[in-house]
């Protein structure tokens, strides 16, 4: 794919980091010439850190360790409350990093900057850098920037700067209609939807026709990180399996976190099988062979706005697998409403292990339900999560403006 503008992409995580955001960036940029973009992050990216993921690097230039001012820290003093220094420190660090980003933009001869949400300092500093360098700024809202932070002062400051940044952006990219609608209602801004695309090979492959994949076993699969945004929903699933008490059913979790850190319930060992993280191709194979794919979002997270607008990158991959999808998420979340609307999975939107147990029983006993939702899932993957469509949309948005 030819891209006439060289673009700086700023993200907290970059390929081959084991996160959904880095996976989406890899897919969107995989067709670009390496001369047409550079990748900027405050993290560390070198091949010895990712020895098993050599095929998941992008060929473009990686620019690492873009600093904040390391000397700008909150002083320990008893004369003044420490929280009074927090806004000042943030502003100084934003300004300091913005000047460093301007130097990179100029040195790399970039004609635009795309800032991805996920880092508190990156988002405003990249906007400021775009003004310093006089290039267009594009906001990629993987999550809702203003509501990602649990610290109330940080959240207040983010909510103060976010509307100004978005109203001044050359373009805004969001992963679903729910976030698009909420940004329009709250800030009066328009945005462009790019669904987090699924792997192109997954759409070409046909799913395993047999169900269950292995007689005498029912495999429920979850791939990805376990954290506060989904932990209580996963715990509900373990409780549901305990209620069903069917020894042939197991939850298989594939994560880059050690099992010792991921205790969901006292009886995990009885119902949960922990696995290491898988790269894209093996993960797609595991998903195609799953008897049920589980997609959880939490009910008691403290980040309700983020959960409501969240678009897990695995959704497209799950749909493309053509296997039965079980969603456990709040009723007002994008994930629950999308799957319910298109009948491409079974949705449990109550915070209830018993309701989950009933949904699992439905999937076990009703072959017509399994067949219908699996067919609908493949259809939706082609319609909304096609990689070539996403790459084309991304390119067109960036070409839509060449001046700030």
Residue pairs with C-beta under 8 A, 6 or more apart in sequence:
1 31
1 32
1 391
1 392
1 395
2 33
2 36
3 32
3 33
3 36
3 37
3 395
3 398
4 36
4 399
5 36
5 111
5 112
5 398
5 399
5 402
6 35
6 36
6 37
6 38
6 108
6 109
6 110
6 111
7 36
7 37
7 38
7 110
7 111
7 112
7 113
7 114
7 398
8 37
8 38
8 40
8 101
8 104
8 105
8 108
8 110
8 112
8 113
8 114
9 25
9 29
9 37
9 38
9 39
9 40
9 113
9 114
9 116
10 40
10 41
10 66
10 101
10 113
10 114
10 115
10 116
10 122
10 126
11 21
11 22
11 25
11 39
11 40
11 41
11 116
11 118
11 119
11 122
12 21
12 41
12 42
12 43
12 116
12 118
12 119
12 122
13 19
13 21
13 22
13 41
13 43
13 118
14 22
14 25
14 39
14 41
14 43
14 45
14 58
14 62
15 22
15 23
15 25
15 26
15 56
15 57
15 58
16 22
16 26
16 50
16 53
16 56
16 57
17 43
17 45
18 53
18 256
18 277
19 225
20 196
20 224
20 312
20 313
20 314
21 116
21 118
21 142
21 313
23 280
23 313
24 142
24 196
24 197
24 313
25 39
25 58
25 116
26 56
26 58
27 197
27 199
27 387
27 390
27 391
28 194
28 197
28 390
28 391
28 394
29 37
29 58
29 60
30 58
30 391
31 391
32 60
34 58
34 59
34 60
34 61
35 60
36 60
37 60
38 60
38 61
38 62
38 63
38 104
38 108
38 110
39 58
39 60
39 61
39 62
39 63
40 63
40 66
40 101
40 104
41 62
41 63
41 64
41 66
42 64
42 65
42 66
42 67
42 68
42 119
42 122
43 64
43 65
44 64
44 65
45 62
45 64
47 54
47 57
50 56
50 57
52 279
53 279
55 279
56 279
56 280
61 108
63 104
63 108
66 97
66 100
66 101
66 104
67 96
67 97
67 100
68 93
68 96
68 97
68 121
69 92
69 93
69 96
69 97
72 89
72 92
72 93
72 96
73 89
74 82
74 85
74 86
74 89
75 82
75 85
76 82
83 153
86 153
86 154
87 153
87 157
90 120
90 121
90 154
90 157
93 121
93 125
94 121
94 124
94 125
94 128
95 125
95 128
97 121
97 122
97 125
97 129
98 125
98 126
98 128
98 129
98 132
99 129
99 132
101 113
101 125
101 126
101 129
101 133
102 129
102 132
102 133
104 110
105 113
105 129
105 130
105 133
105 135
106 133
110 133
110 135
111 135
111 136
111 402
112 130
112 135
112 136
112 137
112 138
112 170
112 398
112 401
112 402
113 126
113 129
113 130
113 133
113 135
113 136
113 137
113 138
114 138
114 139
114 140
114 398
115 122
115 123
115 126
115 127
115 137
115 138
115 139
115 140
116 122
116 140
116 142
117 123
117 139
117 140
117 141
117 142
117 143
117 144
117 145
117 148
118 142
118 143
118 148
120 148
120 149
120 154
120 158
123 139
123 145
123 165
124 161
124 165
126 137
127 137
127 139
127 165
127 168
127 169
130 136
130 137
130 404
131 137
131 404
134 404
135 404
136 170
136 171
136 401
136 402
136 403
136 404
137 165
137 168
137 169
137 170
137 404
138 169
138 170
138 171
138 172
138 173
138 397
138 398
139 165
139 166
139 169
139 171
139 172
139 173
140 173
141 172
141 173
141 174
141 175
141 179
141 183
141 191
142 175
142 311
143 306
143 309
143 310
144 179
144 182
144 305
144 306
144 309
145 158
145 162
146 155
146 158
146 159
146 162
146 305
147 155
147 158
147 159
147 303
147 304
147 305
147 306
148 158
148 303
148 306
149 155
149 158
150 302
150 303
162 187
163 186
163 187
166 172
166 183
166 187
166 189
167 187
167 188
167 189
169 189
170 400
170 401
170 404
171 192
171 397
171 398
171 400
171 401
172 183
172 189
172 190
172 191
172 192
173 191
173 192
173 193
173 194
173 394
173 397
174 180
174 183
174 191
174 192
174 193
174 194
174 309
175 193
175 194
175 195
175 196
175 311
176 193
176 195
176 309
176 311
176 334
176 338
177 193
177 334
178 308
178 309
178 333
178 334
178 337
179 191
179 309
179 311
179 334
180 191
180 193
182 305
182 308
182 309
183 189
183 191
184 190
184 191
192 393
192 397
194 390
194 393
194 394
194 397
195 311
195 316
195 384
195 385
195 390
196 311
196 312
196 313
196 315
196 316
196 385
196 390
197 316
197 385
197 386
197 387
197 389
197 390
197 391
198 316
198 317
198 319
198 320
198 381
198 385
198 386
198 387
199 280
199 284
199 317
199 320
199 387
200 387
200 388
201 281
201 284
202 284
202 287
202 288
202 317
202 320
202 321
202 381
203 320
203 381
203 382
203 386
203 387
205 284
205 288
206 322
207 288
207 321
207 322
207 323
207 374
207 378
208 288
208 289
208 323
211 291
211 324
211 367
211 370
212 218
212 219
212 291
213 219
213 289
213 290
213 291
216 248
217 248
217 250
217 291
218 246
218 248
218 249
218 250
218 291
218 292
218 364
219 250
219 252
219 289
219 290
219 291
219 292
220 237
220 249
220 250
220 251
220 252
220 290
220 291
220 292
220 293
220 294
220 326
220 360
221 251
221 252
221 254
221 286
221 287
221 290
221 292
221 293
221 294
222 234
222 251
222 252
222 253
222 254
222 293
222 294
222 295
222 296
223 253
223 254
223 255
223 278
223 283
223 286
223 287
223 314
224 254
224 255
224 312
224 314
225 255
225 256
225 257
226 234
226 253
226 255
226 257
226 262
226 264
228 298
228 301
228 302
228 303
229 297
229 298
229 301
229 303
229 306
229 307
229 310
230 296
230 297
230 298
231 264
231 298
232 298
232 299
232 300
232 301
232 351
233 296
233 297
233 298
233 299
233 328
233 329
234 251
234 253
234 264
234 294
234 296
235 264
235 265
236 296
236 328
236 351
236 352
236 353
236 356
237 251
237 294
237 296
237 328
237 353
237 356
238 251
238 264
238 265
238 267
238 268
238 271
238 272
239 265
239 353
239 356
240 353
240 354
240 356
240 357
240 360
241 249
241 250
241 251
241 271
241 357
241 360
242 265
242 267
242 270
242 271
242 353
243 353
243 354
243 357
244 357
244 360
244 361
249 271
249 360
250 271
250 272
250 273
251 271
251 272
251 273
251 294
252 272
252 273
252 275
252 286
252 290
253 262
253 272
253 273
253 274
253 275
254 275
254 276
254 277
254 278
254 283
254 286
255 262
255 274
255 275
255 276
255 277
256 276
256 277
259 274
262 274
264 272
278 286
283 317
284 317
284 321
287 293
287 317
287 318
287 321
287 323
288 321
288 322
288 323
289 323
290 321
290 323
291 323
291 324
292 323
292 324
292 325
292 326
292 360
292 363
293 318
293 321
293 323
293 324
293 325
293 326
294 326
294 328
295 312
295 314
295 315
295 318
295 325
295 326
295 327
295 328
295 329
295 335
295 345
296 327
296 328
296 329
297 307
297 310
297 312
297 328
297 329
297 330
297 333
297 335
297 336
298 307
299 330
299 351
300 351
301 307
304 330
307 329
307 330
307 333
308 330
308 332
308 333
308 334
309 333
309 334
310 333
310 334
310 335
311 334
311 335
312 335
315 335
315 338
315 385
316 381
316 384
316 385
318 325
318 377
319 325
319 344
319 377
319 378
319 380
319 381
319 385
320 377
320 378
320 381
320 385
321 377
322 374
322 375
322 377
322 378
323 374
323 377
324 345
324 346
324 363
324 369
324 370
324 373
324 374
325 339
325 344
325 345
325 346
325 373
325 377
326 345
326 346
326 348
326 356
326 359
326 360
326 363
327 335
327 336
327 339
327 345
327 346
327 347
327 348
328 348
328 349
328 356
329 335
329 336
329 347
329 349
330 336
330 349
331 337
331 349
333 349
336 347
336 349
338 344
339 345
339 347
340 347
340 349
342 376
342 380
343 372
343 373
343 376
344 373
344 376
344 377
344 379
344 380
345 373
345 377
346 359
346 362
346 363
346 369
346 373
348 355
348 356
348 359
362 369
363 369
363 370
